[in-house]
Amino acid sequence: MKLVDFWENKPTVEEIDEYYNQTLALIDKRFCKTANQNYDTEFAMLTDQEVGAMHKHQTIELSIEVSLILLAYIESMFRTDLVKRLENRKSSDNLSKFYRSQYNPAKKVYQIGLDVIFEGWKNHYGNISNPMRDIINTLPQYFDYRNWVAHGRYWRFRESNYERKYNYPSIKMLLDRINAEFYGKLKS
């Protein structure tokens, strides 16, 4: 039983990282007096503080944009695992059994919420380590942030320091932790 036709062209972590680093370098170059030949013309009517604020704003926006891509990548890891466990009807592990109990064939597999997927890992994966449990416990906060960004950021996010907690480097570190702790456990 095939539930999903997987797309082979999704970006790799390396491609996402390269995009972030190259775009950040271009932003930094644009706002550098010695690297940007058009600096004086482009920013002629602005103070150094205004130029600095523009630079900071564009850097934050890039971080938000690429964080959204990374969080989508992380979600795809857990959703791919879900699909593979559902497709393999012979899997007898508790997590696969839990997923099958939550799946309604009359609905689409993507209608199973992330909360159900994370609950499965917390409560039905046999030998969950403390680092794995810590990651699973923090993921809902990251996906609250992702939802806030994806839905237009029109309300005030509940955490005032979100720019530090949910920036590209911190989400990349989260992905690295997931890859280390869940290696061989997430089906792909």
Disulfide bonds with the S-S distance in Angstrom:
none
